């Protein structure tokens, strides 16, 4: 059975092992989720498990009808998970054990509109010898032919705010009573970002 859960990023800290070695970890608060729907190939064309996260008081009428048997949830996500799940089943951090390999997905920090020096690491122009207003400009964006800007040209644009997945992380600690799970390394997003934790095969 595949392991997965939803949570909110708390922040980074560090833990020590029995030999005194320090490991940077990210703390994630993962409240118990509930299975809200089972997708099947016969009915939906694919197999998946839909789970709900974080209780909510007010819902729209379609949402109330969809969730009437399991409770009100503000976040719904689907995971491909062949298994014996049934609507109403609870999923908490105890599905993971220390040492499990996981991948974590979330929305990265949004940094707004940025230039090429910050976004792509361009060196910029020389700091002297005629420099005036072009120190952080991109410079030439191509030759004369083919008389257009090629697709994928690195230019100034919005930075961050996109879905990112970090694989190969390990579960460093699980605290069921506190609904906390600590994974090694950094994960996408700011504090409070919704993240998906899925066990790697």
N, C-alpha and C positions, 0 to 999 in steps of 0.2 A: 504494500500500500504506500502510495506517495505521501510525503510529509510536506505540509505547507501551513502558513498562518499569516495574518495581517497584523501590523503593528505601527507604532509611531516612534520615530527616532528621538531619543532623549539627548544624546551627546556622546562624546568620547571620554574615556578614562583609561586606566591601566590596571592590570592584575599581575600578581606574582605567582610563579609556580613553586613547587616544593624545593627547587634548587636556588630560588631567589632571582630567577630570570624574569625580567619584566616584559609584558606583552601588551601593546596598545589594542584596546577593544572599543566597540561601539555598543552602547546600551540601547535596547529597544523595548518599549513597553507594549506587550502583546496581550490585550485583554481576550478572554475566551470568545471565540467566534462560533457561529451556529450555521449548520448546513441549511440553506434556504431552498435549494432546488437541485435536482439531479437531471443532467442532460443526457439523453440516450441517442444512439445512432438511428434507431427506428423512428423516433419522434422528432428529433432536432437535427439529425444528420451528423452529429459528432458526440463524443463522450466527454463529459466534464462535470465538475462539482462546483456549484455556486455557493459561496459563503457570505454571511453578513457580519459586519464589524461596526461597533459603536452604536449604542442605543440612541434613538431619536424620538421625540414626542410627536411632532407634527409631520405627517406624510401626505402626499397627494393620494387621491382615491385609487388610481391604478396601483400605486405602491402598497396601499393598505390591502387591496385585494390579493396582490402577489405574496405578501408576507403575513397574511392573517393567521396562519397556523404556527408561525415561529417567532413572531415579535417584530417590533419596529427597528430597523437598522438604517443608518445613514449611508453606509458604504457597502456595495456589493461587488464581488470579484469572482471570476471563474478560474478554475485550475483543472488541467487535464489530469485526472486521478482515478485510474481504475481501482475499485475497491468496494467495500461493503458499506458505504455511507448511506444514510437515510436522512430525509428532512427532519430537522430538529436535533440532530447529533451535535454535540459540543466538541470544539477543537481548542485546546489550550497549549501552553508552552511545553507541557510534559511530553508532547509527541516527539520532541527533540531531546537528544542526549549529548553530553559533552563529547566533543571529538567529531560530531557529524559534520560533513562537508555540505555547505549551503551556497546558494546564490541569492543575492538581495537586489531587488529592483525598486526604483523610485524616481521621482522627478528631481533633477539636479538643481542647484542654486541658480536662480535667474540673475544675470548681471547687467541686463539692459543692453543698449546699443554701444558696441565697443569698436575701437579701431583695430587696424591690422597688427599693431605692435603688441597689444595685450591679447588679442584673440588668436593670432597665428604665430606670434613670436618673431615678427619682422625686426630687423636691426634698425630701420629708419635711415635717414640721410646723415651725412657727416655733420659733426657738431660745429664746424667752422668752415672757412674758405667759401664765403658767399652764401652760407646758410642764413635764411631769414624766416620763412614761414612753412618750411617743408620738412622739418626734422622728423615728424612721425607720419609722413605721407607714405603711401604704398609704392610710389614710383611708377614705372612703366607697367602697363597691364597686358602687353603683348606686342607683336610686330604688326605690320600693315595688313598682311593677309591673315585670316579670311574676312577682314572688315567687320568683325563683331567680337563681342566678349565671349570667350569660350565658357561652356558650362563647367561649374565647379571652381571657377577662378576665385582665389582667396581674396576677399575684400571685407570692408567694414560691414558689420551686420549685428543682429541680436546674438547674444551669447548666453548659453545656459538655458535653463527652463525646459529641458527635454528629458525624455525617459532614458535612464541608463541602468545597466545591469552589471554588477560586480560578481564574478564567479570565483570559486575556489576558496571561499572563506570557511573558517571553522567555528563551530559553537564552542565558546570558551567556558560559559557558565549558564546554568538554567536555574531560575528562582521561581518555582511554581506559586508559592504563597504571595509573591510580589508581582506576579505576571511579567517578569523580566527575563530577557534573554540577551546574553552578551556574545557578540561575534567578533572575531579577530579582524583588525584593520578598519579601514574607513568605508563608509557606504554613501550613496548619493543623497543629496538634499540637505536642507537646513534643519534645525531643531523643530520637531513637530511634523516633519514630512511623513506622509503615509508610505509605508514600504511593504513589499511582499517578500516573504522568506520561503524559499523552496529548497528542499533537499536535492543535492546533486547526485546523479546516478553514478 
